[in-house]
């Protein structure tokens, strides 16, 4: 079954405090985004799309030349919101399965990717998650209540879907409660199925994440 991978890299990295978007910062000697793309290179018969603000296309192409990065991929115009970027990319997709992955998750494992694609092929949707380890509370700093952490998961990517499911979901209009593709698919009336992710599959959003990433890449 042909698969399309959409790697979304439209962020500007405000929390990173960097002058360049976080996806271009170096991790283990090369840009974060290159690591993320490489994680999917083992898949066969796969279309790879990368959403990126057009203002940074030239910079990315220079990086590809500098680091001799030659994994085939198609650049797609990034939008104002993540939703807009993915919607733009969907017009270019050819796969029967579509996986959406954060460009700043450079350490997703092949096992996580394969498990998500297999589950999506079977059930229509698949989202990698991890059980929470720490106690959690709900509310504000002034007033809160304890919650049972066994009822909650942290969500990762790639989030994978059968083509028709994701296309139907993206017919819905954007709203602030849409935080990822799974929430949009759920809003469209489809059940969301979960599979275990991998602990190394961190999202690089802060300087501390980048330091942790260096340690994990060094493994």
Residue pairs with C-beta under 8 A, 6 or more apart in sequence:
1 95
1 96
1 97
1 121
2 45
2 46
2 47
2 94
2 95
2 96
2 97
3 43
3 45
3 46
3 47
3 95
3 96
3 97
3 98
3 99
3 117
4 46
4 47
4 48
4 49
4 93
4 94
4 95
4 97
4 98
4 99
5 40
5 43
5 46
5 47
5 48
5 49
5 99
5 101
5 158
6 49
6 50
6 51
6 76
6 86
6 89
6 90
6 93
6 98
6 99
6 100
6 101
7 33
7 36
7 37
7 40
7 48
7 49
7 50
7 51
7 73
7 101
7 102
7 103
8 51
8 78
8 82
8 85
8 86
8 89
8 100
8 101
8 102
8 103
9 21
9 23
9 33
9 36
9 50
9 51
9 52
9 78
9 103
9 104
10 51
10 52
10 53
10 78
10 79
10 82
10 85
11 21
11 22
11 23
11 103
11 104
12 21
12 53
13 20
13 21
13 22
13 23
13 25
13 205
15 205
15 206
16 22
16 25
16 204
16 205
16 206
16 207
16 210
17 207
18 25
20 59
21 53
21 56
22 32
22 104
22 204
22 205
22 210
23 31
23 32
23 33
23 36
23 103
23 104
24 31
24 32
24 33
24 56
24 59
24 60
24 63
25 31
25 32
25 204
25 210
26 32
27 35
27 106
27 204
27 210
27 213
27 214
27 217
28 35
28 213
28 214
28 217
28 218
30 67
30 69
31 63
31 67
32 103
32 104
32 106
32 204
32 213
33 50
33 60
33 103
33 104
33 106
34 63
34 67
34 69
35 106
35 107
35 217
36 101
36 102
36 103
36 104
36 105
36 106
36 108
37 48
37 50
37 69
37 71
37 73
38 71
39 106
39 107
39 108
39 109
39 110
39 113
40 46
40 48
40 101
40 113
41 71
42 110
43 113
46 95
47 74
47 93
47 94
47 95
48 71
48 72
48 73
48 74
49 73
49 74
49 75
49 76
49 89
49 92
49 93
50 73
50 74
50 75
50 76
50 103
51 75
51 76
51 77
51 78
51 79
51 85
51 86
51 88
51 89
52 60
52 75
52 76
52 77
52 78
53 77
53 78
54 77
54 78
57 75
60 75
63 69
64 70
74 92
76 85
76 88
76 89
76 92
77 85
77 88
78 84
78 85
78 88
79 85
79 87
79 88
81 174
82 180
83 170
83 174
83 178
83 184
84 174
86 100
86 170
86 181
87 170
90 98
90 166
90 167
90 170
93 163
95 163
96 162
96 163
97 117
97 120
97 121
97 160
97 161
97 162
97 163
98 160
98 161
98 162
98 163
98 166
99 113
99 116
99 117
99 120
99 158
99 159
99 160
99 161
100 157
100 158
100 159
100 160
100 161
100 166
100 181
101 108
101 157
101 158
101 159
102 157
102 203
104 203
104 204
104 205
105 156
105 157
105 201
105 202
105 203
105 204
106 204
106 213
106 217
107 198
107 200
107 201
107 202
107 213
107 216
107 217
108 128
108 156
108 157
108 158
108 197
108 198
108 200
108 201
109 198
109 200
109 201
111 198
112 128
112 156
112 158
112 195
112 196
112 197
112 198
112 201
113 158
115 126
115 128
115 195
115 196
116 126
116 127
116 128
116 158
116 159
116 160
116 195
117 126
117 160
118 126
119 125
119 126
119 160
119 193
119 195
120 126
120 160
120 161
120 162
120 193
121 162
123 191
123 193
124 161
124 162
124 165
124 190
124 191
124 193
125 159
125 160
125 161
125 162
125 165
125 182
125 185
125 190
125 191
125 192
125 193
126 159
126 160
126 161
126 193
126 194
126 195
127 155
127 156
127 159
127 160
127 182
127 192
127 193
127 194
127 195
128 155
128 156
128 157
128 158
128 159
128 194
128 195
128 196
128 197
128 198
128 201
129 153
129 154
129 155
129 156
129 194
129 195
129 196
129 197
130 153
130 154
130 156
130 196
130 197
130 199
131 149
131 150
131 153
132 149
132 152
132 153
132 154
133 149
134 149
135 146
135 149
136 146
136 147
136 149
136 152
137 144
137 145
137 146
137 147
138 144
138 145
138 147
139 145
153 194
155 180
155 182
156 197
156 201
156 203
157 180
157 201
159 180
159 181
159 182
161 169
161 181
161 185
165 185
165 188
165 190
166 181
166 185
168 188
168 190
169 181
169 184
169 185
169 187
169 188
169 190
170 184
171 188
172 178
172 184
172 187
172 188
177 183
177 187
178 184
178 187
182 192
185 192
186 192
200 216
200 219
202 209
202 212
202 213
202 216
203 209
204 210
204 213
